[in-house]
Amino acid sequence: FFSSGIESSDGESTSSTSVKEMIRQLIENENKRKPLSDQKITELLNRRGLNIARRTAAKYREELGILSSKYRREY
């Protein structure tokens, strides 16, 4: 019924579903020659005010069926 939430820097709660969508958009718009690492995704989300751990970003990326940056790289 309810999806878990991520607390933002302003105290608001953001659903994990919307965080996953943000991760999907970041990866869709990345430079394919230099894909975003889980750490970089975390840093970008933190700049948007979402307090998220690298492990959480990796978990959400895997739940979306998106490969790690190592395997997304195009030459």
PQR file with spaces between the fields and no chain letter, atoms N, CA, C, O and H, PARSE charges and radii, in Angstrom:
ATOM       1  N    PHE     1       0.811   -1.184    0.000 -0.4000 1.5000
ATOM       2  CA   PHE     1       0.000    0.000    0.000 -0.0000 2.0000
ATOM       3  C    PHE     1       0.859    1.255    0.000  0.5500 1.7000
ATOM       4  O    PHE     1       0.670    2.143   -0.831 -0.5500 1.4000
ATOM       5  N    PHE     2       1.805    1.328    0.934 -0.4000 1.5000
ATOM       6  CA   PHE     2       2.618    2.525    1.055 -0.0000 2.0000
ATOM       7  C    PHE     2       4.058    2.197    0.701  0.5500 1.7000
ATOM       8  O    PHE     2       4.568    1.131    1.046 -0.5500 1.4000
ATOM       9  H    PHE     2       1.959    0.607    1.609  0.4000 1.0000
ATOM      10  N    SER     3       4.707    3.127    0.008 -0.4000 1.5000
ATOM      11  CA   SER     3       6.132    2.937   -0.263 -0.0000 2.0000
ATOM      12  C    SER     3       6.914    3.682    0.810  0.5500 1.7000
ATOM      13  O    SER     3       6.454    4.690    1.345 -0.5500 1.4000
ATOM      14  H    SER     3       4.292    3.993   -0.272  0.4000 1.0000
ATOM      15  N    SER     4       8.085    3.176    1.109 -0.4000 1.5000
ATOM      16  CA   SER     4       8.895    3.802    2.146 -0.0000 2.0000
ATOM      17  C    SER     4       9.346    5.171    1.682  0.5500 1.7000
ATOM      18  O    SER     4       9.316    5.474    0.489 -0.5500 1.4000
ATOM      19  H    SER     4       8.458    2.357    0.674  0.4000 1.0000
ATOM      20  N    GLY     5       9.764    5.994    2.625 -0.4000 1.5000
ATOM      21  CA   GLY     5      10.150    7.356    2.288 -0.0000 2.0000
ATOM      22  C    GLY     5      11.588    7.655    2.627  0.5500 1.7000
ATOM      23  O    GLY     5      12.193    7.006    3.480 -0.5500 1.4000
ATOM      24  H    GLY     5       9.788    5.748    3.594  0.4000 1.0000
ATOM      25  N    ILE     6      12.128    8.649    1.946 -0.4000 1.5000
ATOM      26  CA   ILE     6      13.465    9.168    2.187 -0.0000 2.0000
ATOM      27  C    ILE     6      13.297   10.585    2.690  0.5500 1.7000
ATOM      28  O    ILE     6      12.601   11.386    2.067 -0.5500 1.4000
ATOM      29  H    ILE     6      11.636    9.177    1.253  0.4000 1.0000
ATOM      30  N    GLU     7      13.926   10.906    3.812 -0.4000 1.5000
ATOM      31  CA   GLU     7      13.791   12.253    4.350 -0.0000 2.0000
ATOM      32  C    GLU     7      14.751   13.198    3.645  0.5500 1.7000
ATOM      33  O    GLU     7      15.934   12.900    3.477 -0.5500 1.4000
ATOM      34  H    GLU     7      14.492   10.255    4.318  0.4000 1.0000
ATOM      35  N    SER     8      14.219   14.339    3.239 -0.4000 1.5000
ATOM      36  CA   SER     8      15.049   15.343    2.572 -0.0000 2.0000
ATOM      37  C    SER     8      15.623   16.297    3.605  0.5500 1.7000
ATOM      38  O    SER     8      15.280   16.232    4.786 -0.5500 1.4000
ATOM      39  H    SER     8      13.259   14.582    3.376  0.4000 1.0000
ATOM      40  N    SER     9      16.498   17.181    3.153 -0.4000 1.5000
ATOM      41  CA   SER     9      17.172   18.097    4.064 -0.0000 2.0000
ATOM      42  C    SER     9      16.212   19.093    4.708  0.5500 1.7000
ATOM      43  O    SER     9      16.511   19.634    5.773 -0.5500 1.4000
ATOM      44  H    SER     9      16.777   17.234    2.194  0.4000 1.0000
ATOM      45  N    ASP    10      15.064   19.344    4.077 -0.4000 1.5000
ATOM      46  CA   ASP    10      14.097   20.281    4.660 -0.0000 2.0000
ATOM      47  C    ASP    10      13.058   19.579    5.532  0.5500 1.7000
ATOM      48  O    ASP    10      12.080   20.201    5.946 -0.5500 1.4000
ATOM      49  H    ASP    10      14.821   18.905    3.212  0.4000 1.0000
ATOM      50  N    GLY    11      13.257   18.292    5.815 -0.4000 1.5000
ATOM      51  CA   GLY    11      12.378   17.548    6.693 -0.0000 2.0000
ATOM      52  C    GLY    11      11.211   16.885    5.985  0.5500 1.7000
ATOM      53  O    GLY    11      10.470   16.123    6.605 -0.5500 1.4000
ATOM      54  H    GLY    11      14.052   17.787    5.479  0.4000 1.0000
ATOM      55  N    GLU    12      11.034   17.155    4.719 -0.4000 1.5000
ATOM      56  CA   GLU    12       9.969   16.532    3.936 -0.0000 2.0000
ATOM      57  C    GLU    12      10.336   15.076    3.659  0.5500 1.7000
ATOM      58  O    GLU    12      11.509   14.702    3.675 -0.5500 1.4000
ATOM      59  H    GLU    12      11.636   17.775    4.215  0.4000 1.0000
ATOM      60  N    SER    13       9.330   14.278    3.411 -0.4000 1.5000
ATOM      61  CA   SER    13       9.563   12.875    3.070 -0.0000 2.0000
ATOM      62  C    SER    13       9.258   12.670    1.594  0.5500 1.7000
ATOM      63  O    SER    13       8.209   13.090    1.105 -0.5500 1.4000
ATOM      64  H    SER    13       8.377   14.582    3.399  0.4000 1.0000
ATOM      65  N    THR    14      10.178   12.023    0.886 -0.4000 1.5000
ATOM      66  CA   THR    14      10.022   11.730   -0.532 -0.0000 2.0000
ATOM      67  C    THR    14       9.903   10.224   -0.679  0.5500 1.7000
ATOM      68  O    THR    14      10.674    9.478   -0.076 -0.5500 1.4000
ATOM      69  H    THR    14      11.030   11.682    1.283  0.4000 1.0000
ATOM      70  N    SER    15       8.944    9.772   -1.472 -0.4000 1.5000
ATOM      71  CA   SER    15       8.734    8.330   -1.614 -0.0000 2.0000
ATOM      72  C    SER    15       9.907    7.683   -2.337  0.5500 1.7000
ATOM      73  O    SER    15      10.575    8.315   -3.156 -0.5500 1.4000
ATOM      74  H    SER    15       8.317   10.379   -1.962  0.4000 1.0000
ATOM      75  N    SER    16      10.143    6.425   -2.024 -0.4000 1.5000
ATOM      76  CA   SER    16      11.226    5.695   -2.684 -0.0000 2.0000
ATOM      77  C    SER    16      10.942    5.562   -4.179  0.5500 1.7000
ATOM      78  O    SER    16      11.868    5.476   -4.985 -0.5500 1.4000
ATOM      79  H    SER    16       9.601    5.912   -1.358  0.4000 1.0000
ATOM      80  N    THR    17       9.666    5.546   -4.545 -0.4000 1.5000
ATOM      81  CA   THR    17       9.305    5.461   -5.955 -0.0000 2.0000
ATOM      82  C    THR    17       9.787    6.687   -6.712  0.5500 1.7000
ATOM      83  O    THR    17      10.306    6.563   -7.821 -0.5500 1.4000
ATOM      84  H    THR    17       8.913    5.616   -3.890  0.4000 1.0000
ATOM      85  N    SER    18       9.624    7.865   -6.132 -0.4000 1.5000
ATOM      86  CA   SER    18      10.074    9.075   -6.818 -0.0000 2.0000
ATOM      87  C    SER    18      11.600    9.166   -6.820  0.5500 1.7000
ATOM      88  O    SER    18      12.183    9.711   -7.758 -0.5500 1.4000
ATOM      89  H    SER    18       9.202    7.966   -5.231  0.4000 1.0000
ATOM      90  N    VAL    19      12.252    8.640   -5.784 -0.4000 1.5000
ATOM      91  CA   VAL    19      13.718    8.621   -5.764 -0.0000 2.0000
ATOM      92  C    VAL    19      14.220    7.691   -6.867  0.5500 1.7000
ATOM      93  O    VAL    19      15.196    8.009   -7.547 -0.5500 1.4000
ATOM      94  H    VAL    19      11.778    8.198   -5.022  0.4000 1.0000
ATOM      95  N    LYS    20      13.566    6.557   -7.047 -0.4000 1.5000
ATOM      96  CA   LYS    20      13.944    5.626   -8.117 -0.0000 2.0000
ATOM      97  C    LYS    20      13.781    6.288   -9.482  0.5500 1.7000
ATOM      98  O    LYS    20      14.611    6.103  -10.372 -0.5500 1.4000
ATOM      99  H    LYS    20      12.773    6.299   -6.494  0.4000 1.0000
ATOM     100  N    GLU    21      12.716    7.056   -9.639 -0.4000 1.5000
ATOM     101  CA   GLU    21      12.490    7.756  -10.914 -0.0000 2.0000
ATOM     102  C    GLU    21      13.588    8.792  -11.154  0.5500 1.7000
ATOM     103  O    GLU    21      14.029    8.969  -12.289 -0.5500 1.4000
ATOM     104  H    GLU    21      12.043    7.207   -8.916  0.4000 1.0000
ATOM     105  N    MET    22      14.032    9.478  -10.100 -0.4000 1.5000
ATOM     106  CA   MET    22      15.132   10.433  -10.232 -0.0000 2.0000
ATOM     107  C    MET    22      16.406    9.721  -10.665  0.5500 1.7000
ATOM     108  O    MET    22      17.138   10.220  -11.520 -0.5500 1.4000
ATOM     109  H    MET    22      13.674    9.334   -9.178  0.4000 1.0000
ATOM     110  N    ILE    23      16.672    8.560  -10.082 -0.4000 1.5000
ATOM     111  CA   ILE    23      17.854    7.775  -10.442 -0.0000 2.0000
ATOM     112  C    ILE    23      17.755    7.334  -11.903  0.5500 1.7000
ATOM     113  O    ILE    23      18.739    7.397  -12.640 -0.5500 1.4000
ATOM     114  H    ILE    23      16.077    8.154   -9.388  0.4000 1.0000
ATOM     115  N    ARG    24      16.573    6.889  -12.320 -0.4000 1.5000
ATOM     116  CA   ARG    24      16.378    6.469  -13.706 -0.0000 2.0000
ATOM     117  C    ARG    24      16.653    7.637  -14.659  0.5500 1.7000
ATOM     118  O    ARG    24      17.309    7.453  -15.685 -0.5500 1.4000
ATOM     119  H    ARG    24      15.774    6.838  -11.721  0.4000 1.0000
ATOM     120  N    GLN    25      16.161    8.829  -14.333 -0.4000 1.5000
ATOM     121  CA   GLN    25      16.369   10.000  -15.186 -0.0000 2.0000
ATOM     122  C    GLN    25      17.840   10.397  -15.246  0.5500 1.7000
ATOM     123  O    GLN    25      18.350   10.742  -16.312 -0.5500 1.4000
ATOM     124  H    GLN    25      15.628    8.979  -13.501  0.4000 1.0000
ATOM     125  N    LEU    26      18.524   10.350  -14.100 -0.4000 1.5000
ATOM     126  CA   LEU    26      19.952   10.677  -14.087 -0.0000 2.0000
ATOM     127  C    LEU    26      20.722    9.736  -15.010  0.5500 1.7000
ATOM     128  O    LEU    26      21.586   10.175  -15.768 -0.5500 1.4000
ATOM     129  H    LEU    26      18.110   10.070  -13.234  0.4000 1.0000
ATOM     130  N    ILE    27      20.410    8.452  -14.948 -0.4000 1.5000
ATOM     131  CA   ILE    27      21.124    7.463  -15.754 -0.0000 2.0000
ATOM     132  C    ILE    27      20.766    7.598  -17.234  0.5500 1.7000
ATOM     133  O    ILE    27      21.626    7.431  -18.098 -0.5500 1.4000
ATOM     134  H    ILE    27      19.707    8.095  -14.332  0.4000 1.0000
ATOM     135  N    GLU    28      19.508    7.898  -17.525 -0.4000 1.5000
ATOM     136  CA   GLU    28      19.109    8.089  -18.931 -0.0000 2.0000
ATOM     137  C    GLU    28      19.838    9.268  -19.568  0.5500 1.7000
ATOM     138  O    GLU    28      20.121    9.254  -20.766 -0.5500 1.4000
ATOM     139  H    GLU    28      18.809    8.035  -16.823  0.4000 1.0000
ATOM     140  N    ASN    29      20.141   10.286  -18.768 -0.4000 1.5000
ATOM     141  CA   ASN    29      20.762   11.502  -19.292 -0.0000 2.0000
ATOM     142  C    ASN    29      22.281   11.542  -19.115  0.5500 1.7000
ATOM     143  O    ASN    29      22.909   12.558  -19.413 -0.5500 1.4000
ATOM     144  H    ASN    29      19.911   10.297  -17.795  0.4000 1.0000
ATOM     145  N    GLU    30      22.873   10.456  -18.638 -0.4000 1.5000
ATOM     146  CA   GLU    30      24.309   10.447  -18.394 -0.0000 2.0000
ATOM     147  C    GLU    30      25.100   10.357  -19.699  0.5500 1.7000
ATOM     148  O    GLU    30      24.566    9.987  -20.745 -0.5500 1.4000
ATOM     149  H    GLU    30      22.363    9.630  -18.396  0.4000 1.0000
ATOM     150  N    ASN    31      26.369   10.701  -19.611 -0.4000 1.5000
ATOM     151  CA   ASN    31      27.302   10.526  -20.726 -0.0000 2.0000
ATOM     152  C    ASN    31      27.614    9.033  -20.791  0.5500 1.7000
ATOM     153  O    ASN    31      28.166    8.472  -19.845 -0.5500 1.4000
ATOM     154  H    ASN    31      26.803   11.001  -18.761  0.4000 1.0000
ATOM     155  N    LYS    32      27.265    8.392  -21.895 -0.4000 1.5000
ATOM     156  CA   LYS    32      27.433    6.933  -21.997 -0.0000 2.0000
ATOM     157  C    LYS    32      28.899    6.512  -22.021  0.5500 1.7000
ATOM     158  O    LYS    32      29.220    5.362  -21.717 -0.5500 1.4000
ATOM     159  H    LYS    32      26.816    8.847  -22.664  0.4000 1.0000
ATOM     160  N    ARG    33      29.781    7.425  -22.375 -0.4000 1.5000
ATOM     161  CA   ARG    33      31.219    7.107  -22.335 -0.0000 2.0000
ATOM     162  C    ARG    33      31.779    7.190  -20.918  0.5500 1.7000
ATOM     163  O    ARG    33      32.820    6.608  -20.614 -0.5500 1.4000
ATOM     164  H    ARG    33      29.521    8.359  -22.621  0.4000 1.0000
ATOM     165  N    LYS    34      31.076    7.919  -20.059 -0.4000 1.5000
ATOM     166  CA   LYS    34      31.512    8.072  -18.670 -0.0000 2.0000
ATOM     167  C    LYS    34      30.273    8.002  -17.765  0.5500 1.7000
ATOM     168  O    LYS    34      29.824    9.026  -17.249 -0.5500 1.4000
ATOM     169  H    LYS    34      30.230    8.392  -20.306  0.4000 1.0000
ATOM     170  N    PRO    35      29.719    6.788  -17.571 -0.5600 1.5000
ATOM     171  CA   PRO    35      28.482    6.642  -16.801  0.2800 2.0000
ATOM     172  C    PRO    35      28.656    7.020  -15.327  0.5500 1.7000
ATOM     173  O    PRO    35      29.757    6.972  -14.778 -0.5500 1.4000
ATOM     174  N    LEU    36      27.559    7.387  -14.719 -0.4000 1.5000
ATOM     175  CA   LEU    36      27.552    7.796  -13.317 -0.0000 2.0000
ATOM     176  C    LEU    36      27.725    6.578  -12.401  0.5500 1.7000
ATOM     177  O    LEU    36      27.056    5.558  -12.569 -0.5500 1.4000
ATOM     178  H    LEU    36      26.664    7.425  -15.165  0.4000 1.0000
ATOM     179  N    SER    37      28.616    6.706  -11.453 -0.4000 1.5000
ATOM     180  CA   SER    37      28.776    5.660  -10.437 -0.0000 2.0000
ATOM     181  C    SER    37      27.683    5.834   -9.385  0.5500 1.7000
ATOM     182  O    SER    37      27.019    6.870   -9.348 -0.5500 1.4000
ATOM     183  H    SER    37      29.159    7.534  -11.317  0.4000 1.0000
ATOM     184  N    ASP    38      27.494    4.838   -8.539 -0.4000 1.5000
ATOM     185  CA   ASP    38      26.520    4.943   -7.456 -0.0000 2.0000
ATOM     186  C    ASP    38      26.889    6.102   -6.528  0.5500 1.7000
ATOM     187  O    ASP    38      26.008    6.794   -6.017 -0.5500 1.4000
ATOM     188  H    ASP    38      28.033    3.996   -8.570  0.4000 1.0000
ATOM     189  N    GLN    39      28.183    6.313   -6.311 -0.4000 1.5000
ATOM     190  CA   GLN    39      28.632    7.410   -5.461 -0.0000 2.0000
ATOM     191  C    GLN    39      28.253    8.753   -6.078  0.5500 1.7000
ATOM     192  O    GLN    39      27.791    9.648   -5.371 -0.5500 1.4000
ATOM     193  H    GLN    39      28.899    5.751   -6.726  0.4000 1.0000
ATOM     194  N    LYS    40      28.442    8.903   -7.385 -0.4000 1.5000
ATOM     195  CA   LYS    40      28.110   10.154   -8.060 -0.0000 2.0000
ATOM     196  C    LYS    40      26.604   10.392   -8.051  0.5500 1.7000
ATOM     197  O    LYS    40      26.156   11.525   -7.875 -0.5500 1.4000
ATOM     198  H    LYS    40      28.817    8.176   -7.960  0.4000 1.0000
ATOM     199  N    ILE    41      25.823    9.334   -8.239 -0.4000 1.5000
ATOM     200  CA   ILE    41      24.360    9.449   -8.166 -0.0000 2.0000
ATOM     201  C    ILE    41      23.961    9.943   -6.782  0.5500 1.7000
ATOM     202  O    ILE    41      23.102   10.816   -6.653 -0.5500 1.4000
ATOM     203  H    ILE    41      26.187    8.414   -8.382  0.4000 1.0000
ATOM     204  N    THR    42      24.583    9.386   -5.750 -0.4000 1.5000
ATOM     205  CA   THR    42      24.313    9.797   -4.373 -0.0000 2.0000
ATOM     206  C    THR    42      24.631   11.270   -4.181  0.5500 1.7000
ATOM     207  O    THR    42      23.845   12.000   -3.577 -0.5500 1.4000
ATOM     208  H    THR    42      25.280    8.677   -5.855  0.4000 1.0000
ATOM     209  N    GLU    43      25.777   11.715   -4.690 -0.4000 1.5000
ATOM     210  CA   GLU    43      26.167   13.121   -4.557 -0.0000 2.0000
ATOM     211  C    GLU    43      25.170   14.040   -5.254  0.5500 1.7000
ATOM     212  O    GLU    43      24.821   15.093   -4.721 -0.5500 1.4000
ATOM     213  H    GLU    43      26.415   11.121   -5.181  0.4000 1.0000
ATOM     214  N    LEU    44      24.709   13.651   -6.442 -0.4000 1.5000
ATOM     215  CA   LEU    44      23.740   14.471   -7.177 -0.0000 2.0000
ATOM     216  C    LEU    44      22.403   14.547   -6.439  0.5500 1.7000
ATOM     217  O    LEU    44      21.773   15.604   -6.398 -0.5500 1.4000
ATOM     218  H    LEU    44      24.992   12.795   -6.875  0.4000 1.0000
ATOM     219  N    LEU    45      21.975   13.439   -5.862 -0.4000 1.5000
ATOM     220  CA   LEU    45      20.730   13.449   -5.095 -0.0000 2.0000
ATOM     221  C    LEU    45      20.873   14.251   -3.808  0.5500 1.7000
ATOM     222  O    LEU    45      19.935   14.922   -3.379 -0.5500 1.4000
ATOM     223  H    LEU    45      22.487   12.580   -5.895  0.4000 1.0000
ATOM     224  N    ASN    46      22.055   14.176   -3.193 -0.4000 1.5000
ATOM     225  CA   ASN    46      22.296   14.971   -1.985 -0.0000 2.0000
ATOM     226  C    ASN    46      22.243   16.461   -2.297  0.5500 1.7000
ATOM     227  O    ASN    46      21.765   17.246   -1.478 -0.5500 1.4000
ATOM     228  H    ASN    46      22.817   13.631   -3.541  0.4000 1.0000
ATOM     229  N    ARG    47      22.734   16.863   -3.480 -0.4000 1.5000
ATOM     230  CA   ARG    47      22.647   18.265   -3.893 -0.0000 2.0000
ATOM     231  C    ARG    47      21.210   18.711   -4.066  0.5500 1.7000
ATOM     232  O    ARG    47      20.892   19.887   -3.889 -0.5500 1.4000
ATOM     233  H    ARG    47      23.123   16.225   -4.145  0.4000 1.0000
ATOM     234  N    ARG    48      20.337   17.767   -4.413 -0.4000 1.5000
ATOM     235  CA   ARG    48      18.910   18.071   -4.558 -0.0000 2.0000
ATOM     236  C    ARG    48      18.196   18.053   -3.213  0.5500 1.7000
ATOM     237  O    ARG    48      16.990   18.289   -3.134 -0.5500 1.4000
ATOM     238  H    ARG    48      20.596   16.812   -4.557  0.4000 1.0000
ATOM     239  N    GLY    49      18.953   17.770   -2.157 -0.4000 1.5000
ATOM     240  CA   GLY    49      18.377   17.796   -0.812 -0.0000 2.0000
ATOM     241  C    GLY    49      17.904   16.454   -0.303  0.5500 1.7000
ATOM     242  O    GLY    49      17.249   16.395    0.738 -0.5500 1.4000
ATOM     243  H    GLY    49      19.933   17.578   -2.221  0.4000 1.0000
ATOM     244  N    LEU    50      18.215   15.366   -1.006 -0.4000 1.5000
ATOM     245  CA   LEU    50      17.811   14.034   -0.561 -0.0000 2.0000
ATOM     246  C    LEU    50      18.971   13.357    0.161  0.5500 1.7000
ATOM     247  O    LEU    50      20.038   13.146   -0.415 -0.5500 1.4000
ATOM     248  H    LEU    50      18.747   15.415   -1.851  0.4000 1.0000
ATOM     249  N    ASN    51      18.751   13.023    1.409 -0.4000 1.5000
ATOM     250  CA   ASN    51      19.776   12.346    2.201 -0.0000 2.0000
ATOM     251  C    ASN    51      19.681   10.853    1.933  0.5500 1.7000
ATOM     252  O    ASN    51      18.845   10.154    2.505 -0.5500 1.4000
ATOM     253  H    ASN    51      17.884   13.194    1.877  0.4000 1.0000
ATOM     254  N    ILE    52      20.553   10.379    1.053 -0.4000 1.5000
ATOM     255  CA   ILE    52      20.507    8.980    0.634 -0.0000 2.0000
ATOM     256  C    ILE    52      21.927    8.412    0.657  0.5500 1.7000
ATOM     257  O    ILE    52      22.883    9.099    0.296 -0.5500 1.4000
ATOM     258  H    ILE    52      21.232   10.947    0.588  0.4000 1.0000
ATOM     259  N    ALA    53      22.053    7.178    1.075 -0.4000 1.5000
ATOM     260  CA   ALA    53      23.357    6.514    1.132 -0.0000 2.0000
ATOM     261  C    ALA    53      23.683    5.875   -0.217  0.5500 1.7000
ATOM     262  O    ALA    53      22.786    5.571   -1.004 -0.5500 1.4000
ATOM     263  H    ALA    53      21.277    6.620    1.368  0.4000 1.0000
ATOM     264  N    ARG    54      24.961    5.678   -0.470 -0.4000 1.5000
ATOM     265  CA   ARG    54      25.398    5.047   -1.720 -0.0000 2.0000
ATOM     266  C    ARG    54      24.790    3.656   -1.858  0.5500 1.7000
ATOM     267  O    ARG    54      24.375    3.259   -2.947 -0.5500 1.4000
ATOM     268  H    ARG    54      25.690    5.925    0.169  0.4000 1.0000
ATOM     269  N    ARG    55      24.739    2.921   -0.758 -0.4000 1.5000
ATOM     270  CA   ARG    55      24.174    1.563   -0.805 -0.0000 2.0000
ATOM     271  C    ARG    55      22.696    1.590   -1.183  0.5500 1.7000
ATOM     272  O    ARG    55      22.208    0.694   -1.872 -0.5500 1.4000
ATOM     273  H    ARG    55      25.075    3.244    0.126  0.4000 1.0000
ATOM     274  N    THR    56      21.990    2.615   -0.731 -0.4000 1.5000
ATOM     275  CA   THR    56      20.572    2.751   -1.075 -0.0000 2.0000
ATOM     276  C    THR    56      20.426    3.058   -2.557  0.5500 1.7000
ATOM     277  O    THR    56      19.555    2.501   -3.224 -0.5500 1.4000
ATOM     278  H    THR    56      22.386    3.343   -0.171  0.4000 1.0000
ATOM     279  N    ALA    57      21.269    3.938   -3.075 -0.4000 1.5000
ATOM     280  CA   ALA    57      21.238    4.262   -4.511 -0.0000 2.0000
ATOM     281  C    ALA    57      21.519    3.002   -5.327  0.5500 1.7000
ATOM     282  O    ALA    57      20.868    2.767   -6.345 -0.5500 1.4000
ATOM     283  H    ALA    57      21.977    4.391   -2.534  0.4000 1.0000
ATOM     284  N    ALA    58      22.471    2.200   -4.896 -0.4000 1.5000
ATOM     285  CA   ALA    58      22.799    0.954   -5.598 -0.0000 2.0000
ATOM     286  C    ALA    58      21.620   -0.019   -5.541  0.5500 1.7000
ATOM     287  O    ALA    58      21.302   -0.672   -6.535 -0.5500 1.4000
ATOM     288  H    ALA    58      23.000    2.390   -4.070  0.4000 1.0000
ATOM     289  N    LYS    59      20.985   -0.112   -4.394 -0.4000 1.5000
ATOM     290  CA   LYS    59      19.837   -1.008   -4.242 -0.0000 2.0000
ATOM     291  C    LYS    59      18.700   -0.588   -5.166  0.5500 1.7000
ATOM     292  O    LYS    59      18.108   -1.425   -5.846 -0.5500 1.4000
ATOM     293  H    LYS    59      21.244    0.418   -3.587  0.4000 1.0000
ATOM     294  N    TYR    60      18.399    0.697   -5.192 -0.4000 1.5000
ATOM     295  CA   TYR    60      17.322    1.195   -6.055 -0.0000 2.0000
ATOM     296  C    TYR    60      17.670    0.992   -7.526  0.5500 1.7000
ATOM     297  O    TYR    60      16.800    0.636   -8.321 -0.5500 1.4000
ATOM     298  H    TYR    60      18.880    1.377   -4.639  0.4000 1.0000
ATOM     299  N    ARG    61      18.930    1.213   -7.898 -0.4000 1.5000
ATOM     300  CA   ARG    61      19.361    1.018   -9.285 -0.0000 2.0000
ATOM     301  C    ARG    61      19.161   -0.439   -9.681  0.5500 1.7000
ATOM     302  O    ARG    61      18.675   -0.729  -10.774 -0.5500 1.4000
ATOM     303  H    ARG    61      19.636    1.502   -7.252  0.4000 1.0000
ATOM     304  N    GLU    62      19.536   -1.353   -8.794 -0.4000 1.5000
ATOM     305  CA   GLU    62      19.371   -2.784   -9.068 -0.0000 2.0000
ATOM     306  C    GLU    62      17.898   -3.164   -9.161  0.5500 1.7000
ATOM     307  O    GLU    62      17.522   -3.981  -10.001 -0.5500 1.4000
ATOM     308  H    GLU    62      19.931   -1.118   -7.906  0.4000 1.0000
ATOM     309  N    GLU    63      17.055   -2.577   -8.301 -0.4000 1.5000
ATOM     310  CA   GLU    63      15.617   -2.847   -8.352 -0.0000 2.0000
ATOM     311  C    GLU    63      15.013   -2.377   -9.668  0.5500 1.7000
ATOM     312  O    GLU    63      14.030   -2.947  -10.142 -0.5500 1.4000
ATOM     313  H    GLU    63      17.360   -1.913   -7.619  0.4000 1.0000
ATOM     314  N    LEU    64      15.599   -1.339  -10.261 -0.4000 1.5000
ATOM     315  CA   LEU    64      15.139   -0.839  -11.551 -0.0000 2.0000
ATOM     316  C    LEU    64      15.664   -1.676  -12.711  0.5500 1.7000
ATOM     317  O    LEU    64      15.277   -1.464  -13.860 -0.5500 1.4000
ATOM     318  H    LEU    64      16.398   -0.876   -9.876  0.4000 1.0000
ATOM     319  N    GLY    65      16.547   -2.628  -12.409 -0.4000 1.5000
ATOM     320  CA   GLY    65      17.113   -3.487  -13.445 -0.0000 2.0000
ATOM     321  C    GLY    65      18.186   -2.786  -14.264  0.5500 1.7000
ATOM     322  O    GLY    65      18.414   -3.140  -15.421 -0.5500 1.4000
ATOM     323  H    GLY    65      16.861   -2.800  -11.476  0.4000 1.0000
ATOM     324  N    ILE    66      18.846   -1.796  -13.675 -0.4000 1.5000
ATOM     325  CA   ILE    66      19.890   -1.032  -14.363 -0.0000 2.0000
ATOM     326  C    ILE    66      21.252   -1.564  -13.918  0.5500 1.7000
ATOM     327  O    ILE    66      21.511   -1.718  -12.724 -0.5500 1.4000
ATOM     328  H    ILE    66      18.661   -1.508  -12.735  0.4000 1.0000
ATOM     329  N    LEU    67      22.102   -1.837  -14.877 -0.4000 1.5000
ATOM     330  CA   LEU    67      23.437   -2.353  -14.581 -0.0000 2.0000
ATOM     331  C    LEU    67      24.307   -1.307  -13.916  0.5500 1.7000
ATOM     332  O    LEU    67      23.995   -0.117  -13.953 -0.5500 1.4000
ATOM     333  H    LEU    67      21.891   -1.711  -15.847  0.4000 1.0000
ATOM     334  N    SER    68      25.402   -1.748  -13.305 -0.4000 1.5000
ATOM     335  CA   SER    68      26.352   -0.829  -12.690 -0.0000 2.0000
ATOM     336  C    SER    68      27.073   -0.041  -13.783  0.5500 1.7000
ATOM     337  O    SER    68      27.024   -0.408  -14.957 -0.5500 1.4000
ATOM     338  H    SER    68      25.656   -2.715  -13.275  0.4000 1.0000
ATOM     339  N    SER    69      27.733    1.030  -13.395 -0.4000 1.5000
ATOM     340  CA   SER    69      28.404    1.913  -14.359 -0.0000 2.0000
ATOM     341  C    SER    69      29.434    1.154  -15.188  0.5500 1.7000
ATOM     342  O    SER    69      29.641    1.467  -16.360 -0.5500 1.4000
ATOM     343  H    SER    69      27.772    1.329  -12.441  0.4000 1.0000
ATOM     344  N    LYS    70      30.067    0.179  -14.597 -0.4000 1.5000
ATOM     345  CA   LYS    70      31.075   -0.631  -15.306 -0.0000 2.0000
ATOM     346  C    LYS    70      30.479   -1.285  -16.552  0.5500 1.7000
ATOM     347  O    LYS    70      31.139   -1.377  -17.587 -0.5500 1.4000
ATOM     348  H    LYS    70      29.898   -0.075  -13.645  0.4000 1.0000
ATOM     349  N    TYR    71      29.240   -1.736  -16.448 -0.4000 1.5000
ATOM     350  CA   TYR    71      28.600   -2.454  -17.545 -0.0000 2.0000
ATOM     351  C    TYR    71      27.754   -1.548  -18.459  0.5500 1.7000
ATOM     352  O    TYR    71      27.326   -1.976  -19.531 -0.5500 1.4000
ATOM     353  H    TYR    71      28.704   -1.662  -15.608  0.4000 1.0000
ATOM     354  N    ARG    72      27.516   -0.306  -18.036 -0.4000 1.5000
ATOM     355  CA   ARG    72      26.759    0.642  -18.870 -0.0000 2.0000
ATOM     356  C    ARG    72      27.671    1.442  -19.800  0.5500 1.7000
ATOM     357  O    ARG    72      27.178    2.127  -20.696 -0.5500 1.4000
ATOM     358  H    ARG    72      27.864    0.042  -17.165  0.4000 1.0000
ATOM     359  N    ARG    73      28.972    1.369  -19.609 -0.4000 1.5000
ATOM     360  CA   ARG    73      29.906    2.159  -20.394 -0.0000 2.0000
ATOM     361  C    ARG    73      29.890    1.744  -21.851  0.5500 1.7000
ATOM     362  O    ARG    73      29.949    0.556  -22.168 -0.5500 1.4000
ATOM     363  H    ARG    73      29.373    0.813  -18.881  0.4000 1.0000
ATOM     364  N    GLU    74      29.807    2.743  -22.750 -0.4000 1.5000
ATOM     365  CA   GLU    74      29.880    2.511  -24.196 -0.0000 2.0000
ATOM     366  C    GLU    74      31.149    3.167  -24.717  0.5500 1.7000
ATOM     367  O    GLU    74      31.486    4.283  -24.323 -0.5500 1.4000
ATOM     368  H    GLU    74      29.759    3.708  -22.492  0.4000 1.0000
ATOM     369  N    TYR    75      31.835    2.487  -25.584 -0.4000 1.5000
ATOM     370  CA   TYR    75      33.108    3.002  -26.112 -0.0000 2.0000
ATOM     371  C    TYR    75      32.956    3.582  -27.476  0.5500 1.7000
ATOM     372  O    TYR    75      33.932    4.056  -28.058 -0.5500 1.4000
ATOM     373  H    TYR    75      31.562    1.580  -25.905  0.4000 1.0000
